[in-house]
Structures are given as C-alpha cells and as structure tokens.
Amino acid sequence: MLVGVLALQGAFREHQMALKACGVNTVQVRKPEHLDGINGLVIPGGESTTMSKLLVQYHLLEPIIQLGRSGMPILGTCAGLIMLAKDINRSDQARLGLMDIKVERNAFGRQVQSFEADLEISQLGNEPFRGIFIRAPYVMEVGAGVEIWAQYEGKIVCVKQDNLLGAAFHPELTDDLRFHRQFIDIVSYEPKCI
C-alpha cells in the first residue's frame, strides 16, 4: 500500500509520521506525476485559500478530482476538509468539490481560540478521540449520501461519503492512531486506483 500526502503546505509531515507508525508507506505529492501508483491520498490542514491557489498552480486540482471520482480514498483534515467540500460558505475559491457538504471556514475563531475536545466517534470504538481544533471549519450542511461521524457542541466536525473521509480537527497531531487506521481500512477496502 502506498498513500500520497499532499505536501504543498500544512501538516503533511505529521500525517506521514502517523501513517508510517501504522506501517504504511507514503509519498509526498507536489506534482501530478507524484499521484501515480498511490492507493489513497491525504490532504492535510493548512491555509485553504493558499492550498487552493497552489493546487491550481501545480496542476493538481483536476487530477485529484478525477482520482476522487474514480473511487480513490481521500482523507481531508481541517483545510483538507474544506478542499473536499462542494460548497464553501461565502467563498468562490477553487476546491475539489467531491463531498456533498457545505462548510464554514474558521468557524470556531482565530488561532488563539484553538482548543482540544473529546469526540465520540463510534467508528473508532468506545474510547473518545481527542480532537485538536486549530482555526477549524465545521460542516454546515450534508447531502443525502453523507454519514455524520462526529459533532462538537451541535456542529458537525467529521463526515464520510463513500471513499471520502473529512475531519475538521487534526488527528495527525495526536498519538492516537485510530483515525489513520480507519482511513487505512478504507484504502484497503477500495479497489486499487490506477
């Protein structure tokens, strides 16, 4: 198994370390050719407006859209969740638009208002998962095919739709590997994309 990690900006190294701890090989994705041969893709946190511009500049937007539509598993965290969304409230920035969700950026406040919270995510077992929220978005609306995996104070912060998994928090900044293992299970289940 080989998982690509979008490495244009943000916490891509932390995702690579988490995946390595799960026994999975990774490759940093900066150019379209880096997508060749991968079984899944992680889009990390960062700054969504900058990420959007870089995806266009490095000609990665359309290839990733095609991979997502063909069934390749994609995990988006924080800014990655924003990039997966079909609709970004009050924004016309470029996005992948693969998930039938509407998101609000910086929904919990600025950097100084970052926080941690225990989340009930039944797919990860009975133990709460510690969510780290940094200038985090939340999901305002979901389409019919979207599963809600977690909420915080009534706001949707984790969703799954077919081969796509999105989180408003940063699982890569914890020592808890359950979230990454869950994504690996999705990658293992899906047929290999070419």
JOMOTA-V532709 format. One record per residue. N is the residue number from 1. SS is DSSP state (H for helix, E for strand, - for the rest). OMEGA is omega in degrees with one decimal (* if undefined). Layout:
N SS OMEGA
N SS OMEGA
//
This chain:
1 - 177.1
2 E -179.5
3 E 175.0
4 E 175.7
5 E 179.6
6 E -170.0
7 - 178.1
8 - 177.2
9 - 175.7
10 - -170.2
11 - -176.6
12 H -179.5
13 H 179.4
14 H 175.2
15 H 178.9
16 H 179.7
17 H 178.7
18 H 179.7
19 H 177.2
20 H 178.3
21 H 176.5
22 - 178.2
23 - -176.5
24 - 175.5
25 E -178.9
26 E 173.3
27 E 176.7
28 E -178.3
29 E 176.4
30 - -178.9
31 - 179.9
32 H -177.9
33 H 177.7
34 H 178.4
35 H -176.9
36 - 172.8
37 - -179.8
38 - 179.7
39 - 179.5
40 E -176.7
41 E 174.2
42 E 174.4
43 E -171.3
44 - 170.8
45 - -177.7
46 - 178.5
47 - -168.6
48 H 179.6
49 H 177.8
50 H 179.9
51 H 179.0
52 H -179.7
53 H -178.7
54 H 176.5
55 H 177.8
56 H -176.6
57 H -177.7
58 - 174.7
59 - -179.6
60 - -173.0
61 H -176.1
62 H 177.9
63 H 179.3
64 H 175.8
65 H -179.2
66 H 178.5
67 H 178.6
68 H 179.4
69 H -179.4
70 - 175.8
71 - 178.4
72 - 176.3
73 E 178.6
74 E 173.7
75 E 175.5
76 E 178.8
77 E -179.7
78 - 178.1
79 H 176.7
80 H 174.8
81 H 178.4
82 H -178.9
83 H 179.4
84 H -171.1
85 E 173.3
86 E -174.6
87 E 176.0
88 E -175.4
89 - 177.2
90 - 179.1
91 - 174.4
92 - -179.4
93 - 176.4
94 - 178.3
95 - 179.0
96 - 175.6
97 - -175.3
98 - -177.5
99 E -178.8
100 E -179.6
101 E 171.5
102 E -176.5
103 E 173.4
104 E 178.9
105 - 176.5
106 - -169.8
107 - -177.6
108 - 177.9
109 - -175.8
110 - -178.2
111 H -177.3
112 H 178.9
113 H 175.5
114 - -176.3
115 E 173.8
116 E 180.0
117 E 174.2
118 E -178.2
119 E 173.7
120 - 178.1
121 - -172.2
122 H -179.8
123 H -179.1
124 H -179.6
125 - -174.5
126 - -179.0
127 - 176.1
128 - 176.2
129 E -178.3
130 E 178.6
131 E 176.8
132 E -175.1
133 E -179.8
134 - -175.7
135 - -167.0
136 - 170.8
137 - 163.1
138 E -177.8
139 E -178.0
140 E -175.9
141 E 175.9
142 E 175.0
143 - -173.6
144 - -175.9
145 - -174.6
146 - 175.8
147 E 175.1
148 E -178.0
149 E -177.9
150 E 174.5
151 E 173.8
152 E -178.8
153 - 176.7
154 - 179.0
155 E -178.9
156 E -175.7
157 E 176.6
158 E -176.1
159 E 174.2
160 E 174.4
161 E -179.3
162 - -176.9
163 - -173.5
164 E 178.5
165 E -177.5
166 E 179.3
167 E 177.7
168 - -176.4
169 - -174.3
170 - 178.9
171 H -178.4
172 H -179.1
173 H 176.2
174 - 174.3
175 - -178.4
176 - -174.7
177 - -174.8
178 H -177.9
179 H 178.3
180 H 177.1
181 H 177.8
182 H 177.1
183 H 178.1
184 H 176.5
185 H 177.9
186 H 179.0
187 H -180.0
188 H -176.4
189 H -176.3
190 - 174.9
191 - -179.1
192 - 176.4
193 - -179.0
194 - *
//
